Amino acid sequence: MKGNNYFLGSKVGSIVQSQGGGTTSQPAFIFGRVIKIALDESTVITDPNGNTLPIGTIIYRNILEEKEISSTEYPALPLHTNIKQFPLLNEVVMIMQGPTSDIQSSVASKDMYYSTVVNLWGSSHHNALPEPNTDISTILGKDVKELADINPMYPFPGDIIIEGRQGQSIRLSGNMSPENKLVDESNNAKPIILISNGQLKTDNGIDYIVEDINTDPNSLYFLSDHKTDLIEVNKKRDSYDVVPLSAKQYIGNQVVLNGGRLFFNAKDDSAFISAKESIGLNARTLNFDAKDYMCVDAKKIYLGRAARTANSKEAVVLGSQLENWLTTLLDTLESVAIAMSAAAAYVDGKPTPITSLISAGPELEAVSKSLKTQMTLFQSKKVFTE
């Protein structure tokens, strides 16, 4: 079956021949109601010769013909190859004749193709027009849920808009409009691209709406000289000397992304974030995990706001240098302790033991040796500095 999908020219034959012949005079196009559509291999639609037609093929009935006449059901192929719009059952599509891949050997070889869904109800969700007595549970197709709150988008002058059936949209825009809050006289005719996955909830699917970066589930805005009304969920910027402009304040060339959760994953190589001025991260917690090591490098590294802003700054101690210094100090104290154990003073030309130093000497020596054994406890096995 799959093999037949790619050899229409040699195996499919002319669909038009089954619809009254390819040489009779017919209108440039007709309108057909979709009766069936092949979206995977489980639905098989064949041509008059029994060859399986490709995925995307529909069975339609001319909207002017009677439902009871089964012979009025015909197949039609998708007209477009790169941008595809698959109709739902009972939607009305434009049907036209077109050449097959056999056109060079037979000029009469034609197929029927379908293109645009007719905008009967002005709805991006569906425009089905079922025939009388159609089973209501399958009007749009098996497992297709009808939604009552998918609203159309307000058009701005010159817009190119793609609207999905579940509230998704892509808008190529840039001209002023009373409903366009991003464009004014200062940036009129400068390009913007607005991508939204989902839209704000309404109590109907009739009213026209516009994108809202704060209430739409997911948004991606490409702006050239504009600002957004994005509400930031975290405004802490204590690590900055000069707090950067907020999302609502900045005007310029920018990309703004907003969603319930953002997950970036580089499956084959690395992920890089590079900025000319600053990269600001703020959240309730910041967690960095690395398998081998984590390296932070800068001319100066400040830990905490006060470390950067205080007049008297506390420097980080170099662990190995401190260990060497303390080792020398403890070695010296140990030598002093040994000397103290034999301390004596000369009285009348005779050495007299100094009992207080002699008794303190062994204690000082023991403490010095004990402290030397604890030197490694002060040094981290994970964190290192220059």
Secondary structure, 3 states (H helix, E strand, C coil): CCHHHHCHHHHCCCCHHHHCCCCCCCCCEEEEEEEEECCCCCCCCECCCCCECCCCCEEEEECCCCCCCHHHEEEEEECCCCCCCCCCCCEEEEEEEEECCCCCCCCCCEEEEEEEECCCCCCCCCCECCCCCCCHHHCCCCCCCCCCCCCCECCCCCCEEEECCCCEEEEEECCCCCCCCCCCCCCCCCCEEEEEECCCCCCCCCCCECCCCCCCCEEEEEEEEECCCCCCCCCCCCCCCCCCCCCCCCCEEEEEEEECCCCCCCCCCCCCCCCCCCCCCCCCCCCCCCCCCCCCCCCCCCCCHHHHHCCCCCCCCCHHHHHHHHHHHHHHHHHHHHHHCCCEEEECCEEEECHHHHHHHHHHHHHHHHHHHCHHHHCCCCCCCC
